[in-house]
Amino acid sequence: MTIPGSALATSRHVVRRGGESNFAVPQAFVGKSEGFRRWAVVAEDAPAVHTGFAMCTLEAGGWVATHVHSYEESVYILEGEAELSTSEGVFKLRAGDYGLIQVAVPHSWRASPSGDARWAQMMAPQPRSRFGNDTFFVDPLPDPPHKGEGDGDVTGRTREAPRIDVRDPRTRSFGHIERSNMEVSRQTQDQLAVSASMRTALLVYSGITVKMMIDSDLGAQLSTMFMVQYEPNGVAGQHDHPFEETYLILDGEVDATFDGERYRMTAGDIGFAGVGCVHGFANPAKVPVRWLETQAPQPPARHSYRFARDWDYLREHTRTKA
């Protein structure tokens, strides 16, 4: 049956509605940021140990001081623009950009002066409140050069923070995804933004399209992040995993089942399935549904999926043989 209400947690899953968001300054960032707010969706009060998942906002002109984490962090920009400074450099991120911040990599944030920024944040393993949420503030990264200093161009102008250039082979920790990247018919060489490779590959099955974003190929060790799209009537049967998953609905709506409970999830809703949570999805609408999905830890080489119907078949098969 469909469960009404805003949030329901069981021993294995959580569903949170976008309308119940509760943004606040994280305790560790008080006095170390301005205009920064976070909604901790999957944290220590959830049935999770490998996953921390949050929604973050940064007001126009806001900033977050330089810090490091003892966990792996992945981000996906939903709205606006913000500058992310790391030991690799300063990068201007916009909607559709994503990036990996590895364990202990110094980084800081600064919002555009003209508008707010909003992003999804994946953390693995889950930050621990008893250890200051595994966040440590460190010395600032070197400031970008000022006008007239040696890192400007030949006219002495300071270089502006670059946007993410997915075609540049030097781009190590970042990427960009558009809705068109989920369309099978648009994956021809003349329409791809980058040279055809496994980084551009789509996994397509039973009305479902999957596009990997962050994985070990980009340097991640503890988690993954990817985009999922279901066409009308797209279905994934009941299954579970030996890892945790989180789902942020971006467009459309989907009928989701977790632990036998059914939910109609729409844009802004977030679901979490822990290890052993049997879950499945179906698109009831006449338009595609799209969501951001994460996993932690990374899936094993084999036996990532345990489909209920296969084991039901075995149970029935052995019963008839008895």
FISE-40376 format. One line per 4 residues: number of its first residue (from 0); their letters; for each residue x negated, y, z negated of N, C-alpha, C, O. Coordinates in steps of 0.05 Angstrom, whole numbers. Layout:
REM FISE-40376
NUM = a = X:Y:Z:X:Y:Z:X:Y:Z:X:Y:Z  ...;
//
This chain:
REM FISE-40376
0 = mtip = -17:-24:0:0:0:0:-18:25:0:-41:24:-7  -6:48:7:-21:73:8:-21:85:-20:0:87:-33  -44:93:-30:-46:104:-56:-45:134:-55:-62:146:-42  -24:147:-67:-23:176:-67:-43:188:-86:-57:174:-101;
4 = gsal = -44:214:-86:-62:228:-105:-88:236:-93:-93:231:-69  -105:248:-109:-129:260:-100:-153:242:-100:-168:241:-80  -158:227:-121:-182:211:-123:-176:185:-138:-161:185:-157  -188:164:-129:-185:138:-142:-212:124:-142:-223:120:-121;
8 = atsr = -221:116:-165:-246:101:-166:-240:73:-177:-224:70:-196  -252:53:-165:-249:26:-176:-278:16:-182:-296:32:-181  -280:-9:-187:-307:-20:-193:-325:-19:-169:-349:-22:-171  -314:-16:-144:-330:-19:-120:-327:5:-101:-344:7:-83;
12 = hvvr = -308:22:-104:-304:43:-83:-294:69:-95:-284:70:-118  -297:91:-79:-287:117:-87:-276:130:-61:-288:128:-40  -254:144:-63:-243:161:-42:-238:188:-53:-223:190:-73  -249:209:-41:-245:236:-50:-233:252:-27:-243:250:-4;
16 = rgge = -213:268:-33:-200:285:-13:-215:312:-10:-224:323:-30  -217:322:14:-231:347:18:-219:370:2:-233:388:-6  -192:369:-3:-179:391:-17:-185:392:-47:-178:411:-60  -199:371:-57:-205:371:-86:-234:378:-91:-244:372:-113;
20 = snfa = -247:390:-72:-276:396:-75:-280:414:-99:-263:430:-106  -303:410:-112:-310:425:-136:-339:433:-135:-357:420:-146  -344:456:-121:-371:466:-117:-380:481:-142:-366:497:-154  -405:476:-149:-417:490:-172:-448:490:-168:-459:475:-152;
24 = vpqa = -461:508:-183:-490:509:-182:-501:485:-198:-495:482:-221  -517:467:-185:-528:445:-200:-545:455:-223:-559:475:-220  -544:441:-246:-559:450:-269:-588:455:-264:-600:474:-273  -600:437:-248:-629:439:-242:-635:464:-226:-658:473:-226;
28 = fvgk = -615:476:-213:-620:498:-195:-612:525:-206:-614:546:-193  -602:525:-231:-596:550:-244:-621:567:-248:-641:557:-260  -621:591:-238:-644:609:-239:-665:603:-218:-685:617:-215  -661:582:-203:-680:574:-181:-667:577:-154:-678:567:-134;
32 = segf = -643:589:-153:-629:592:-127:-610:616:-130:-605:626:-151  -600:625:-107:-580:646:-106:-560:639:-84:-568:635:-61  -535:638:-91:-514:632:-71:-512:603:-63:-498:596:-44  -525:585:-78:-525:557:-72:-505:543:-90:-505:546:-114;
36 = rrwa = -487:526:-77:-467:511:-92:-467:482:-80:-473:478:-57  -460:463:-98:-460:435:-88:-436:421:-101:-429:425:-124  -423:404:-85:-402:386:-95:-413:358:-95:-418:346:-74  -418:347:-119:-430:321:-121:-407:300:-118:-392:295:-137;
40 = vvae = -405:288:-94:-383:270:-88:-389:242:-99:-372:230:-112  -412:232:-93:-421:206:-103:-445:210:-121:-466:218:-112  -440:206:-147:-461:211:-167:-460:189:-188:-449:167:-183  -471:195:-212:-472:174:-233:-445:166:-244:-443:145:-257;
44 = dapa = -424:182:-238:-398:174:-248:-384:156:-227:-361:148:-231  -397:149:-205:-386:132:-185:-399:104:-187:-420:101:-200  -387:84:-176:-399:57:-177:-421:54:-156:-420:37:-139  -442:71:-160:-464:72:-141:-490:74:-156:-491:86:-178;
48 = vhtg = -511:62:-145:-538:65:-157:-558:73:-136:-578:86:-142  -553:66:-111:-572:73:-89:-565:100:-76:-582:112:-62  -540:109:-80:-530:132:-64:-524:156:-82:-510:154:-102  -534:179:-73:-524:205:-82:-514:219:-57:-529:222:-38;
52 = famc = -489:229:-57:-479:242:-33:-465:267:-42:-449:267:-61  -471:290:-29:-460:315:-37:-454:333:-13:-465:329:9  -437:352:-17:-432:374:2:-445:399:-9:-441:406:-33  -460:413:7:-475:437:-2:-466:462:14:-460:460:38;
56 = tlea = -466:485:0:-461:510:13:-482:530:4:-492:529:-18  -489:548:23:-508:569:17:-497:595:29:-494:597:53  -491:615:11:-480:640:20:-499:655:37:-524:652:35  -489:673:54:-505:690:71:-526:704:54:-520:717:34;
60 = ggwv = -551:702:62:-573:714:47:-582:698:23:-601:707:9  -570:676:18:-577:659:-5:-603:644:-1:-613:643:21  -613:633:-22:-639:618:-21:-640:597:-43:-626:598:-63  -658:578:-38:-665:557:-58:-695:556:-59:-708:553:-39;
64 = athv = -706:558:-84:-735:558:-87:-748:532:-79:-734:511:-78  -774:532:-75:-788:509:-66:-788:487:-87:-793:492:-111  -782:463:-79:-780:441:-97:-786:414:-83:-787:413:-59  -789:394:-99:-793:367:-88:-774:348:-103:-764:354:-125;
68 = hsye = -768:325:-91:-752:304:-104:-767:278:-105:-785:273:-89  -759:261:-125:-770:234:-125:-751:215:-111:-752:191:-116  -734:226:-94:-717:210:-77:-719:220:-48:-729:242:-43  -709:204:-30:-708:211:-2:-683:227:4:-661:219:-5;
72 = esvy = -685:248:19:-662:266:25:-658:269:55:-677:273:70  -633:266:63:-625:271:91:-603:292:91:-586:292:73  -603:309:111:-583:330:113:-571:331:141:-584:324:160  -546:339:142:-532:343:168:-516:369:166:-499:373:148;
76 = ileg = -523:388:183:-511:415:182:-483:414:195:-479:406:218  -463:423:179:-436:423:188:-427:450:199:-413:451:219  -436:471:187:-428:498:195:-450:518:190:-466:514:171  -451:539:206:-470:561:201:-499:554:208:-504:535:222;
80 = eael = -517:571:198:-546:568:203:-561:572:177:-552:587:159  -583:558:174:-601:562:151:-629:555:159:-633:538:176  -648:568:146:-676:561:151:-685:541:129:-682:546:105  -697:519:138:-708:499:120:-738:500:124:-749:496:145;
84 = stse = -752:507:102:-781:507:102:-792:482:89:-784:475:67  -810:468:103:-823:445:92:-853:448:98:-862:468:109  -868:428:89:-897:429:95:-903:426:125:-925:432:133  -883:419:141:-886:418:170:-883:445:183:-894:450:204;
88 = gvfk = -869:463:169:-863:490:181:-836:500:173:-824:489:154  -827:521:186:-801:533:181:-783:527:205:-791:532:228  -759:517:200:-742:509:221:-714:521:217:-704:521:195  -703:532:239:-676:543:238:-656:521:245:-656:512:268;
92 = lrag = -640:513:226:-621:491:230:-593:503:236:-585:523:223  -578:491:254:-551:500:261:-533:476:261:-542:453:258  -507:481:264:-488:459:264:-495:438:284:-501:444:307  -495:412:275:-503:390:292:-531:381:288:-539:359:297;
96 = dygl = -548:397:275:-575:389:269:-576:371:244:-559:373:226  -595:353:244:-599:336:220:-629:334:215:-645:338:233  -636:326:191:-664:325:184:-669:306:161:-652:301:144  -694:296:159:-703:279:138:-724:294:121:-743:305:132;
100 = iqva = -720:294:95:-740:305:77:-750:281:60:-736:271:43  -774:273:65:-785:249:51:-791:255:22:-793:278:13  -795:233:7:-801:235:-21:-825:253:-26:-846:250:-13  -823:272:-45:-844:290:-54:-853:311:-33:-874:323:-36;
104 = vphs = -837:315:-11:-844:335:8:-833:362:-2:-809:364:-6  -850:383:-6:-840:409:-15:-822:421:7:-827:420:30  -799:433:-3:-781:446:16:-765:468:2:-761:467:-23  -755:487:17:-738:508:7:-718:516:28:-722:509:52;
108 = wras = -697:530:20:-676:538:38:-672:568:38:-676:581:17  -665:579:60:-656:607:62:-634:610:82:-637:601:105  -611:622:74:-589:624:93:-593:647:112:-608:665:106  -578:646:133:-577:669:152:-565:693:137:-547:690:121;
112 = psgd = -575:717:143:-563:741:130:-535:747:140:-521:763:127  -527:734:162:-501:741:174:-479:722:168:-456:727:175  -485:699:155:-463:680:151:-472:657:132:-495:652:128  -451:643:121:-456:621:103:-465:596:119:-461:594:143;
116 = arwa = -476:577:105:-483:551:116:-471:529:99:-468:532:75  -464:507:112:-453:484:97:-465:458:109:-467:455:133  -473:440:91:-485:415:101:-478:392:82:-472:396:59  -480:368:94:-478:343:78:-506:334:70:-525:337:85;
120 = qmma = -507:324:46:-533:316:34:-532:287:25:-515:280:8  -550:271:35:-552:243:27:-578:240:11:-599:249:19  -577:226:-13:-600:223:-30:-602:193:-37:-582:181:-46  -626:182:-34:-630:154:-41:-658:150:-52:-678:159:-41;
124 = pqpr = -660:136:-76:-638:126:-92:-624:149:-106:-632:172:-104  -602:143:-120:-586:163:-133:-601:179:-154:-615:168:-170  -599:206:-152:-612:223:-173:-602:217:-201:-578:210:-205  -620:219:-221:-614:212:-248:-613:237:-266:-633:252:-267;
128 = srfg = -591:242:-278:-588:266:-294:-607:266:-318:-617:287:-326  -613:243:-329:-631:242:-352:-660:248:-345:-676:252:-363  -666:250:-320:-693:258:-310:-691:284:-294:-705:287:-274  -673:302:-302:-670:327:-289:-661:324:-260:-669:341:-243;
132 = ndtf = -645:304:-254:-637:298:-227:-661:294:-208:-659:299:-184  -683:285:-219:-706:278:-203:-715:301:-185:-724:296:-162  -713:325:-194:-720:349:-179:-741:365:-194:-739:369:-218  -762:374:-180:-784:387:-192:-791:412:-176:-796:410:-152;
136 = fvdp = -791:436:-189:-797:460:-175:-828:465:-175:-841:462:-195  -838:472:-151:-867:473:-147:-874:501:-136:-856:517:-130  -900:505:-132:-909:530:-121:-896:535:-93:-893:516:-78  -890:560:-86:-878:566:-60:-896:557:-37:-921:558:-40;
140 = lpdp = -884:550:-16:-899:545:9:-910:571:19:-899:592:13  -932:571:35:-943:596:45:-922:611:61:-907:599:77  -920:637:57:-901:654:72:-908:654:101:-932:652:109  -888:655:119:-893:658:147:-908:685:152:-905:704:136;
144 = phkg = -925:686:172:-941:711:177:-923:735:182:-902:733:194  -933:758:174:-919:783:179:-929:795:205:-949:786:217  -914:814:214:-920:827:239:-949:836:239:-959:849:221  -963:829:261:-991:838:264:-1011:817:255:-1035:820:260;
148 = egdg = -1002:796:240:-1021:776:231:-1025:756:253:-1011:755:273  -1045:738:248:-1055:721:270:-1035:701:281:-1040:692:303  -1014:695:267:-996:674:278:-974:686:295:-956:672:304  -975:712:301:-956:724:319:-964:719:348:-984:706:353;
152 = dvtg = -949:729:367:-957:727:395:-977:748:402:-986:763:384  -983:751:427:-1004:769:435:-997:798:431:-1014:816:430  -971:804:428:-963:831:423:-962:838:393:-957:861:385  -968:818:376:-968:823:348:-941:818:335:-938:822:311;
156 = rtre = -920:809:351:-894:803:339:-895:777:323:-908:758:331  -881:776:300:-880:752:284:-863:732:298:-842:738:309  -872:707:299:-856:686:311:-831:680:294:-832:679:269  -808:678:307:-783:671:294:-783:641:289:-793:626:304;
160 = apri = -770:633:267:-767:605:261:-754:591:284:-733:600:293  -766:570:294:-755:557:318:-730:540:312:-727:529:290  -712:538:331:-690:519:329:-701:491:334:-724:488:344  -686:471:327:-694:443:331:-694:437:361:-674:440:374;
164 = dvrd = -717:429:371:-720:423:400:-723:393:402:-745:382:398  -701:379:409:-703:349:409:-719:339:433:-727:316:433  -725:356:452:-741:347:475:-771:349:469:-787:337:483  -778:364:449:-806:368:442:-817:343:428:-806:336:406;
168 = prtr = -836:328:439:-845:303:426:-858:308:399:-864:289:384  -864:333:392:-876:339:366:-855:340:344:-861:341:320  -829:340:351:-808:341:332:-807:314:317:-799:294:329  -815:314:292:-819:289:277:-795:282:259:-788:258:257;
172 = sfgh = -784:302:246:-765:296:224:-737:306:228:-720:305:210  -731:316:252:-706:329:257:-693:319:283:-707:308:301  -667:324:286:-653:317:310:-628:334:313:-622:350:295  -614:329:334:-588:344:339:-569:325:352:-577:309:369;
176 = iers = -543:327:345:-523:310:357:-498:327:364:-490:345:348  -487:321:387:-462:335:396:-441:313:400:-447:289:401  -416:322:401:-394:304:406:-398:288:432:-391:265:434  -410:302:452:-414:288:478:-434:265:475:-434:247:492;
180 = nmev = -451:265:455:-469:243:451:-455:217:444:-467:196:444  -429:219:437:-414:195:430:-398:184:454:-385:163:451  -399:198:476:-384:190:500:-400:171:517:-422:179:527  -391:147:521:-405:127:537:-411:137:565:-432:132:576;
184 = srqt = -391:150:578:-394:159:606:-414:181:610:-421:187:632  -423:193:588:-442:216:591:-470:209:583:-486:226:576  -477:183:584:-503:175:575:-522:169:599:-541:154:597  -516:181:622:-533:179:645:-557:197:642:-556:217:627;
188 = qdql = -579:191:656:-604:205:652:-601:235:658:-613:252:644  -585:242:678:-583:270:685:-567:286:664:-567:311:665  -552:272:646:-537:286:626:-549:285:598:-540:298:580  -570:268:595:-583:266:569:-601:290:563:-614:300:582;
192 = avsa = -601:298:538:-619:320:531:-648:312:529:-666:328:532  -652:286:524:-679:275:522:-683:251:540:-663:241:551  -707:243:544:-712:220:561:-699:195:549:-698:191:525  -688:178:566:-673:155:557:-692:136:542:-714:130:551;
196 = smrt = -683:128:518:-699:110:501:-680:99:480:-656:105:481  -690:83:462:-673:72:441:-663:95:423:-643:91:408  -676:118:423:-666:140:407:-640:152:418:-625:165:404  -634:146:444:-610:156:456:-589:134:458:-567:139:468;
200 = allv = -595:110:449:-578:87:453:-552:89:437:-552:100:415  -530:79:449:-504:77:435:-498:48:431:-503:31:449  -487:41:408:-476:15:403:-446:17:406:-433:33:393  -435:1:425:-407:2:432:-394:-25:429:-404:-45:440;
204 = ysgi = -372:-27:413:-358:-52:410:-330:-47:400:-326:-29:383  -311:-62:409:-282:-61:400:-272:-33:395:-259:-28:375  -277:-15:414:-267:12:412:-282:29:393:-273:51:385  -306:20:385:-323:35:365:-349:42:379:-361:26:393;
208 = tvkm = -358:67:374:-384:77:384:-401:86:360:-391:101:343  -426:77:360:-444:84:338:-469:97:349:-481:86:368  -478:119:338:-502:133:347:-520:138:323:-513:153:305  -543:124:323:-562:127:300:-574:155:300:-581:166:321;
212 = mids = -578:166:276:-590:193:273:-616:190:257:-637:196:267  -614:181:232:-637:179:214:-641:150:206:-623:138:195  -664:139:212:-671:112:204:-702:110:202:-715:130:202  -712:86:201:-741:83:198:-756:94:222:-779:102:219;
216 = dlga = -744:95:246:-757:107:269:-763:136:265:-782:147:276  -747:150:249:-751:178:243:-768:181:217:-774:204:210  -774:159:204:-790:160:180:-776:153:154:-789:152:133  -750:149:155:-735:142:131:-742:114:122:-747:96:138;
220 = qlst = -743:111:96:-750:85:84:-728:74:66:-726:50:62  -711:92:55:-692:84:34:-663:86:43:-645:78:28  -657:98:66:-630:103:74:-628:106:104:-648:108:118  -603:107:114:-598:113:142:-575:133:143:-560:136:124;
224 = mfmv = -573:147:167:-551:165:172:-544:162:202:-562:163:218  -518:160:208:-510:157:236:-482:167:240:-468:173:221  -474:170:266:-447:179:273:-431:156:283:-441:139:298  -406:156:276:-387:135:284:-363:147:297:-352:168:287;
228 = qyep = -353:136:319:-329:145:332:-311:121:339:-321:102:351  -286:122:332:-266:102:339:-247:114:360:-236:135:356  -244:100:382:-224:107:402:-197:99:391:-195:84:372  -175:110:403:-148:100:395:-147:70:395:-156:57:414;
232 = ngva = -136:59:374:-133:30:370:-160:16:364:-161:-8:363  -181:31:360:-206:20:351:-204:8:323:-191:20:306  -215:-16:320:-211:-30:294:-238:-44:286:-252:-55:303  -244:-42:260:-265:-59:248:-252:-76:227:-240:-65:208;
236 = gqhd = -254:-102:230:-241:-121:211:-254:-119:183:-275:-107:179  -240:-132:164:-249:-131:136:-277:-144:133:-282:-166:143  -295:-130:119:-322:-139:116:-335:-125:92:-323:-106:81  -358:-135:84:-374:-121:64:-403:-124:70:-411:-137:90;
240 = hpfe = -420:-111:54:-449:-109:59:-465:-113:34:-454:-110:12  -491:-119:37:-509:-119:14:-522:-92:9:-544:-91:-2  -508:-71:16:-518:-43:12:-493:-25:9:-471:-34:14  -498:0:1:-477:20:-3:-473:37:22:-492:43:36;
244 = etyl = -448:45:26:-441:62:49:-424:86:40:-408:83:21  -428:109:54:-411:132:49:-402:142:76:-416:141:96  -377:153:77:-364:162:101:-352:190:97:-336:194:80  -361:209:114:-350:236:114:-334:239:140:-346:240:162;
248 = ildg = -307:242:138:-291:244:162:-294:272:173:-291:292:159  -300:274:199:-305:300:213:-282:308:230:-274:332:230  -271:290:246:-249:296:264:-229:273:264:-237:250:260  -203:279:268:-183:258:270:-175:246:244:-179:259:223;
252 = evda = -165:222:244:-156:208:220:-160:178:224:-160:168:246  -162:165:202:-167:136:203:-153:122:179:-152:133:157  -143:98:185:-132:82:163:-155:65:152:-166:48:167  -162:70:127:-184:56:115:-173:38:92:-155:46:78;
256 = tfdg = -186:15:89:-179:-3:67:-204:-9:51:-225:-17:62  -203:-4:25:-225:-10:7:-214:-26:-17:-195:-18:-30  -226:-49:-22:-218:-65:-44:-188:-71:-44:-175:-72:-65  -176:-74:-20:-148:-79:-17:-130:-55:-19:-105:-58:-15;
260 = eryr = -140:-31:-24:-125:-7:-26:-126:8:1:-148:10:13  -103:17:11:-102:31:37:-101:61:34:-87:71:17  -116:75:51:-117:104:51:-114:114:80:-126:103:98  -100:136:84:-101:151:108:-121:174:104:-115:193:89;
264 = mtag = -144:172:116:-165:192:112:-166:211:135:-164:203:158  -169:237:129:-170:258:150:-195:275:146:-210:271:127  -199:294:164:-223:311:164:-228:323:136:-210:335:125  -252:320:126:-259:331:100:-259:310:78:-271:314:57;
268 = digf = -245:288:83:-244:266:63:-270:251:63:-284:249:83  -277:239:40:-302:224:37:-296:198:23:-282:197:2  -306:176:34:-303:150:21:-330:138:15:-350:144:28  -331:121:-5:-355:106:-13:-348:77:-17:-328:71:-31;
272 = agvg = -364:59:-6:-360:30:-11:-386:19:-22:-407:21:-10  -384:7:-46:-408:-4:-58:-413:-33:-49:-397:-44:-33  -434:-44:-58:-441:-72:-51:-418:-90:-58:-408:-90:-81  -409:-106:-39:-387:-125:-45:-360:-114:-41:-340:-129:-43;
276 = cvhg = -357:-88:-36:-330:-76:-31:-321:-85:-3:-334:-78:17  -300:-100:-1:-289:-108:25:-273:-85:36:-255:-74:24  -281:-77:61:-269:-53:73:-265:-57:103:-278:-74:115  -248:-41:115:-243:-42:143:-230:-16:152:-220:0:135;
280 = fanp = -230:-11:178:-219:15:189:-203:10:214:-208:-10:229  -184:27:219:-168:26:244:-160:55:250:-151:70:233  -161:62:276:-153:89:285:-124:87:293:-117:75:313  -105:101:278:-77:99:284:-68:120:304:-45:120:313;
284 = akvp = -85:139:312:-77:162:328:-83:157:357:-94:137:365  -75:177:373:-79:176:402:-104:191:411:-109:195:435  -119:201:391:-145:215:397:-166:201:380:-160:188:360  -192:204:388:-213:192:372:-216:203:344:-207:225:338;
288 = vrwl = -226:187:326:-234:195:299:-264:193:297:-276:173:307  -277:212:285:-306:213:283:-314:218:255:-303:235:241  -335:204:245:-345:209:219:-375:205:217:-387:191:233  -387:218:196:-415:215:189:-417:192:169:-401:191:150;
292 = etqa = -436:174:173:-438:151:155:-467:148:146:-486:153:161  -470:139:121:-497:135:110:-497:107:97:-477:96:90  -521:96:94:-526:71:81:-550:73:63:-570:86:70  -549:59:41:-572:57:22:-569:32:5:-547:27:-5;
296 = pqpp = -590:16:3:-616:19:17:-612:12:47:-589:6:55  -633:13:62:-631:6:91:-622:-23:94:-630:-40:78  -607:-29:115:-597:-56:119:-620:-76:123:-641:-69:134  -616:-101:114:-637:-121:119:-637:-130:148:-619:-123:163;
300 = arhs = -658:-144:155:-660:-153:183:-638:-172:192:-631:-173:215  -627:-187:173:-606:-206:179:-584:-204:157:-589:-194:135  -560:-213:164:-538:-215:145:-530:-188:133:-524:-186:109  -529:-167:151:-520:-141:142:-490:-140:138:-479:-125:121;
304 = yrfa = -475:-156:154:-446:-157:153:-437:-184:143:-448:-205:151  -416:-184:126:-402:-208:118:-372:-205:125:-358:-193:109  -364:-215:148:-336:-211:157:-318:-232:143:-324:-256:144  -297:-222:131:-279:-239:116:-266:-261:133:-263:-283:124;
308 = rdwd = -260:-254:158:-246:-273:175:-263:-298:182:-253:-320:185  -289:-294:184:-307:-316:190:-307:-336:167:-306:-360:171  -308:-326:142:-309:-344:119:-281:-355:113:-279:-377:102  -260:-340:120:-233:-351:118:-230:-374:138:-217:-395:132;
312 = ylre = -242:-371:162:-241:-393:181:-255:-418:170:-245:-440:173  -279:-413:159:-293:-436:148:-277:-450:125:-277:-474:124  -265:-434:108:-249:-445:87:-226:-462:98:-221:-484:88  -212:-452:118:-190:-467:130:-200:-492:145:-188:-513:144;
316 = htrt = -223:-489:158:-235:-510:173:-243:-533:155:-237:-557:161  -256:-527:133:-264:-548:114:-240:-560:100:-241:-584:93  -219:-545:96:-195:-556:83:-182:-577:101:-173:-597:91  -180:-571:127:-167:-590:145:-184:-615:149:-174:-636:156;
320 = ka = -210:-613:144:-228:-636:147:-227:-654:122:-233:-678:123  -218:-642:99:-218:-657:74:-197:-680:74:-195:-694:55;
//
